C-alpha cells in the first residue's frame, strides 16, 4: 500500500509541476503546445494533455518563438513555474496527509527540486533557462528541439 501511495504522490507532484509550467506560460502570454506527464508511450490523451504510465518525468512544450521574445524575468517565471506550483502544493499537503505520507511527499519534492535545478542535466529547468538567457532565441529553439528529440528516443529530463 505504501508503494501505491508513493506512486500516487509522484504522479501528483509531476502533474502539479507540469501544470505549473503551463500556467506560468499562459500568464506571460506564451502559447502552450503540449503537456505530457510521465515517460514512455502515451496511455491517455485529452487535447494537449497526455499521460504515460512511467512516472519518470514530463514536459511542457511551448512556442519557442513566443518564449524567445520574453524578457529574462518572464523566462525565469516560466522555467520556475513548476517549482513554484510544487512548493505551493507541498505547503498545503500536510493539512490533508498524515505525517508519514507528508514526509514521503517532501522527499519527492526535494528530489524533483534537485533534478530541475541541476545545470548538468540536459533538459532540466535550470539548463533551459541558462541556455535561453545566454543565447537568446536560437538557444530556446535548440532546447525545445533537444527535448523533442529526447522524447522521441524515450528519454525525459524532468
C-alpha positions in Angstrom: 0.0 0.0 0.0 2.9 2.3 0.8 4.3 1.8 -2.8 0.9 2.7 -4.3 0.6 5.9 -2.2 4.2 6.8 -3.1 3.5 6.3 -6.8 0.3 8.5 -6.5 2.4 11.2 -4.7 5.0 11.1 -7.5 2.2 11.4 -10.1 0.6 14.3 -8.2 3.9 16.1 -8.0 4.6 15.6 -11.7 1.1 16.8 -12.6 1.3 19.9 -10.5 4.9 20.6 -11.7 4.0 20.5 -15.4 0.7 22.3 -14.9 2.7 25.0 -13.1 4.8 25.5 -16.2 1.7 25.6 -18.4 0.0 28.1 -16.1 3.1 30.3 -16.0 3.4 30.2 -19.8 -0.2 31.2 -20.1 0.2 34.1 -17.6 3.2 35.6 -19.6 1.4 35.1 -23.0 3.4 32.1 -24.3 1.4 29.5 -26.3 1.4 26.0 -24.7 1.7 23.3 -27.4 1.5 20.2 -25.3 1.9 18.9 -21.8 2.9 15.3 -21.0 3.0 13.7 -17.6 5.3 10.6 -17.3 7.7 8.9 -19.7 7.3 6.3 -22.4 4.3 5.6 -24.5 1.2 7.7 -24.0 -1.7 5.8 -22.4 -4.3 8.6 -22.2 -4.6 11.9 -24.1 -7.1 14.7 -23.7 -6.5 17.7 -26.0 -2.9 19.0 -25.5 -2.5 17.0 -22.2 -1.1 13.4 -22.3 -0.3 10.9 -19.7 2.2 8.0 -19.7 2.4 5.0 -17.4 6.0 5.5 -16.2 6.5 8.4 -13.7 10.0 9.2 -14.9 9.4 12.9 -15.8 7.3 15.0 -18.1 7.5 18.1 -20.2 5.6 21.3 -21.1 6.2 22.2 -24.8 5.7 25.9 -25.5 6.2 28.0 -28.6 9.9 28.7 -28.8 9.3 31.9 -30.7 6.9 33.3 -28.0 9.3 32.4 -25.2 12.3 33.8 -27.0 10.6 37.2 -27.2 10.1 37.4 -23.5 12.4 39.2 -21.0 14.7 37.5 -18.5 12.2 37.7 -15.6 9.4 36.3 -17.7 11.6 33.4 -18.8 12.6 32.8 -15.2 8.9 32.8 -14.2 8.1 30.2 -16.9 11.0 27.9 -16.0 10.3 28.2 -12.3 6.5 27.9 -12.7 6.7 24.1 -12.0 8.8 24.5 -8.8 6.6 27.3 -7.5 3.4 25.2 -8.1 5.1 22.2 -6.4 6.1 24.4 -3.4 2.5 25.7 -3.0 1.2 22.1 -3.1 3.9 21.0 -0.7 2.8 23.7 1.8 -0.8 22.6 1.5 -0.3 18.8 1.6 0.4 18.3 5.4 -3.1 19.5 6.1 -4.6 16.5 4.3 -1.9 13.8 4.7 -0.7 12.2 7.8 2.9 12.7 8.9 4.3 9.6 7.2 3.0 10.4 3.7 3.7 14.1 4.1 7.3 13.1 4.7 7.4 11.0 1.6 5.8 13.9 -0.3 8.6 16.2 1.0 11.2 13.8 -0.2 9.7 13.6 -3.6 9.5 17.4 -3.8 13.2 17.7 -2.9 14.3 15.1 -5.5 12.3 17.0 -8.1 13.7 20.3 -6.9 17.3 18.9 -7.3 16.8 17.4 -10.7 15.1 20.5 -12.0 17.8 22.8 -10.8 20.9 20.8 -11.7 22.6 22.6 -14.6 24.4 19.4 -15.6 21.2 17.6 -16.5 20.3 18.3 -20.1 16.6 19.4 -20.3 16.4 20.4 -16.7 14.5 23.7 -16.0 17.7 25.4 -15.0 19.7 24.3 -18.0 16.9 25.5 -20.3 16.7 28.9 -18.5 20.5 29.4 -18.6 20.6 28.5 -22.3 17.7 30.8 -23.1 19.4 33.7 -21.3 22.8 33.2 -22.7 22.0 32.6 -26.3 18.5 34.1 -26.8 16.1 32.8 -29.5 18.3 30.1 -31.0 19.0 28.5 -27.6 15.3 28.3 -26.8 14.6 26.7 -30.1 17.6 24.3 -29.7 16.5 23.5 -26.1 12.9 22.7 -27.3 14.3 20.7 -30.2 16.7 18.7 -27.9 13.7 18.0 -25.6 11.6 16.9 -28.5 14.5 14.6 -29.7 14.9 13.1 -26.2 11.2 12.4 -26.0 11.2 10.7 -29.4 14.0 8.5 -28.1 12.1 7.7 -24.9 14.2 9.9 -22.7 12.7 12.6 -20.4 14.6 15.2 -18.4 12.2 16.1 -15.6 
